[in-house]
Amino acid sequence: MQKKWMVLFFLAVSLTLLLSACGAGSGENETDSVASDSSSGAGGDTLEISATNWSFNQETFEVPAGETTISFTSKEGVHGISIPDLGVDLTDGESATVDLEPGEYPFSCNIACGQGHADMQAKIVVK
Ligand SMILES: [Cu+2]
């Protein structure tokens, strides 16, 4: 008689543990999706600039005025960007958050990267 109750108690405890483990699992997933949503939208606009040999992904980058995070990626070769009017210098994988006012901000590659280096010119147009 006593043994039967112990078995029932053991079953009840394992069932509770299983259920709470499942509950915790789905809760983590929800937290993950919320976290990734907020990280992609955080910090105002993001301007992504990338470079290859020997050009940037666009010649003109139009962005609205306000707080913008400029992030730079070098997809081929070793490049960087220098935006003198903003005091921003970035190399591969770096980013900077700036408060942009309307105007034009020319920039160029800031690493001596070879034969096409002088052609690596582009500009940010803030409206
Ligand atoms: Cu260069």
Residues whose N, C-alpha, C, O or C-beta is under 5 A from the ligand:
A	BS01	CU	C109 N110 I111 A112 C113 H117
